[in-house]
Amino acid sequence: MKTADLTDTALDWAVCKAAGLIDSYSITPRGFLDLRMCEDPVVFPSTSWENGGPIIEREHICWFHYQSDEEGQPCTPGWSAHIHADGRHDLGPTPLIAAMRCYVASKLGEEVNIPKELMP
């Protein structure tokens, strides 16, 4: 799956994979990712500043809000996240989603093999 298209539990799983946290996992009845290697096994870095914030700080990810495309034409507003160290940037509807997509792409590349049960 393209990193730029990752959302929800698939994005959270990819972030954990990029961080080296995945040993085994399950999906809770409410659809949350439950990791077996973490003290707090339920994680959602794409929606929780508590989980995603430390990654943003550690990786020096910055972001900005946009409302127009590169030519200055109005477009659907969103967020662009950047890692200056490697020139990586990705987009998303929220700052956390943009930042986590950027992080995953910097660690795992433009495409990620997502387990079937996590596919949207």
Protein Blocks (a to p, Z undefined) as FASTA:
>chain_A
ZZklggcjllmmmmmmmnopafbdcddfkopacdfkbfblcccfklpmklmmmmmmmnop
acdddfbdfkopacddddddddfknopacddfbfklmmmmmmmmmmnojbdcddfklpZZ
